[in-house]
Amino acid sequence: MSVVKTLAELIERLYNETDGYIDNPADAQVWYNRGYANGLVAYFRANGLDQQLPSLNLDAADVHEKDHVMEWFKAYHHGFEMGEREAGEVFDAHG
């Protein structure tokens, strides 16, 4: 299985698992996971892989831009950064 396909499936799984996350600000893991998925999406978009993204209703790139002061945003933002960075590491390692 290709790296692109594996990561696209991970995006889809994380989106499914975090459906309704916005209604649960107390669950930092759910927010982290949604951020991670969106970090993967950001990597795909930045590298011209838009066509490889799963057919989902993806969050807007700036979905939580105005929420920097909220506690749950820290978990989301950390997940986002890790998803984007680790996607790059996986692609670099597997060409």
C-alpha positions in Angstrom: 0.0 0.0 0.0 1.3 3.5 -0.9 2.2 6.1 1.7 -0.4 8.4 0.2 -3.1 5.9 0.4 -2.2 4.9 4.0 -2.2 8.5 5.2 -5.4 9.2 3.3 -7.1 6.3 5.1 -5.7 7.6 8.4 -7.3 11.0 7.7 -10.6 9.3 7.0 -10.4 7.2 10.2 -9.5 10.2 12.4 -12.3 12.3 10.9 -14.8 9.5 11.6 -13.5 9.0 15.1 -13.7 12.7 15.9 -17.1 13.4 14.4 -18.8 15.9 16.8 -15.5 16.8 18.5 -16.5 20.5 18.6 -19.2 19.7 21.1 -16.8 18.0 23.5 -14.2 20.7 24.6 -13.2 18.7 27.7 -11.8 15.7 25.7 -8.3 16.9 24.7 -7.5 13.6 22.9 -10.4 14.1 20.5 -9.2 17.6 19.8 -5.6 16.5 19.3 -6.8 13.7 16.9 -8.8 16.2 14.8 -5.9 18.6 14.7 -3.6 15.7 13.7 -6.0 14.8 10.8 -6.1 18.4 9.7 -2.3 18.7 9.9 -2.1 15.7 7.5 -4.7 17.5 5.2 -2.5 20.6 5.3 0.5 18.6 4.2 -1.4 17.0 1.4 -2.6 20.4 0.2 0.8 22.1 0.5 2.3 19.3 -1.6 -0.2 19.1 -4.4 -1.9 16.0 -3.2 -5.4 17.4 -3.0 -6.7 14.8 -5.4 -5.6 12.0 -3.0 -7.6 13.4 -0.1 -10.5 11.3 1.0 -14.0 12.3 -0.1 -15.0 13.9 3.2 -16.4 17.2 4.2 -13.0 18.5 5.4 -12.7 21.3 7.9 -11.7 24.7 6.6 -8.0 25.4 6.9 -8.6 28.1 9.4 -11.4 26.3 11.3 -10.0 27.4 14.7 -8.0 30.4 13.8 -9.9 32.7 16.2 -9.8 30.3 19.1 -6.1 30.6 20.1 -6.9 31.5 23.7 -9.2 28.5 24.4 -7.6 25.6 26.4 -8.8 22.9 24.0 -7.1 24.8 21.1 -3.7 23.8 22.6 -4.5 20.2 22.0 -5.9 20.8 18.6 -2.9 23.0 17.5 -0.3 20.5 18.9 -2.1 17.7 17.0 -2.1 19.8 13.8 1.6 20.6 14.1 2.5 16.9 14.7 0.3 15.7 11.8 1.8 18.1 9.4 5.4 17.4 10.5 5.0 13.6 10.7 3.5 13.4 7.3 6.6 15.2 5.9 8.8 12.7 7.8 6.9 9.7 6.4 7.1 11.1 2.9 10.8 11.8 3.3 11.5 8.3 4.6 9.5 6.6 1.9 10.0 8.9 -1.1 
